[in-house]
Amino acid sequence: MRKVKSARKLGRTASHRKATLASLSTQLLLHKRIETTEAKAKETRKHVEKIITKAKDGTVHAQRVIFRTIRDKAAVRELFENIVGRVGDRSGGYTRVVKLAPRYGDAAKMAVIELVDFAEAAIEAPKTSKPDRAKRVRGSKKKADEGEKAAESGN
């Protein structure tokens, strides 16, 4: 009788799948929130939950075991310094997968995966401000600088 295997293959070879999950996990630990396909998000959730649970030990051995898969010093440092401190009292469920509208190009199911305790921090992150369109002048950069100077001297 055929038994169903729980892991998704994601249309990749074993080594490519391992690299993809390691990369998604690294980015999730660094940015606290990433947007990806629904299947990748659900597989990344399994991967990251195990990593965070292992990191809660706080031992050097745990750091070395995690560094085998993450391979990014900044992400491992962020995990042990900030993330474990925030989720120390939590017994599991460190991530959340929120489904989004399908992707425009190929209608793939999309989702956002985020660390639960950092959800409000990711939303409140300041957006990069765009230059004021009223001050810009069409043409070369030289003309734009002259337009700004004229506007400043006129006030």
N, C-alpha and C positions, 0 to 999 in steps of 0.2 A: 504494500500500500504506500502511495506517495505521501510524504509528509511535507507540509508547506514550510518554507524557510521564511523567517520573519524579516530579514533585511532586504531592502530594495537594492537592485543592481544599478539603477540610474543610467543604464545604457553605456556602461563603462567596464573596462577590465578591472581586475582586483586592485592593481597598483594605481590606476588612474582614479578609481573610487576612493582609495585610501588617501591619495594626495588631495582630492577635491574636498573630502570631509575635514582633513587637517587644515586646509586653507580657509574653509568656511568657519571652522571653529576658532582659528586665530583671529579672523576679522570680527567675529562676534565678541570675543573677549576684549579686543581693542576698542571697538566702536559701540558695543553694548546693544546694537540694533542693526540688522541687515535685511535687505529685501532679496528674495530668491524664489525659486519655484517651490511649490508646496511639498513635493516629494523630497527635495534636498533639505528643506527646512525641517521636516519631520525626522529625517535621518541625522541631521546635524544636532537636533535636540537630544537624541539618544547618546550621541558622541560627547557632547558638552556636559550633559548631566553626570556622566561617569567621570569626566575629568574634574569637575567641580567637587564631586564627592571625594575623590582621591585627594584633591588639594586641601580639603578640610583637615586632613591629618597634620599638615604643616611641617612634615619632616623633610630632611634632605633627600631621603629615598623617594618620597612622593614627588619632589621637584624633578628628580632625575627621570622617574618613570613618565611624568607628564612631558618633560622636554623631549622624550623620544618621539612623541607624536606632534607636538606643537612647533618645536624648532625655531621659536622666535623669542628672544630674551625679553623684549618689551612686553609681549603678551603674557609670558610666564610671570614676570614681575607684577604686572597689573593684576593677574589672577591671585597671586599670593598676598599682595599688599592691600588691594582695595576690595576685590570681589569676595574673597573668603571672609573678610571682616563684616561685610554687609549680610552675607547669607549664612553666617555661622550658626544661628539658632534654627534655621530652616532645615527640615529633614528630607527635603526633596522638592521637585517642582521648581527648579531655578529658572526655567525658560518658559516663554509663552509663544505660541504660533498663532498669528492672526491672519486669516485669509483675506486676500485682496481681489480686485477685479482681474479678469484674465488679461494677459499681456497683449498689446495691440498687434504685434507682428505675427505671432503664431498661435495666439489664443491659449497659451500655456497657463495653467493654474498658478497664480502667484500668491506669495505669503510673506509676512514680515515675522522674523524670529527675533525676540528680544529677551534680555535678562530681566526678570520680573522686578527685582528690587531697584533696577536702574531705569525703569520705563519712563518715569517722570523726568529724569535727567536728560534722556535722549530727546524728549519732546521740547523741553525748555532750552535746548542748545541754541545759541544765537545763530541766526542765519547770516550769510555773507551779504553785505549791503551792496546794491548795484549803484553805479554812478547816477546822479540826478540827470534825467534826460533833458530838462529845461535848460541846463547850463551848457550842454554840448552844442557845438556848432558843426554843421556839415562841412566836410572837406578834410584837409590835412590836419595833422596834430598842431602844426604851427598856428593855423587859423583858430583852432579850438582854444589854444592858450591865449591868443589875442582877445578872443571873445570873452573869456573869463576875466581878463584884466580890465577890459572895458566895462564889464558889468560891475566889477568891484569898485572902479573909480567913479562910476556913475552914482553909486549909492552914497 
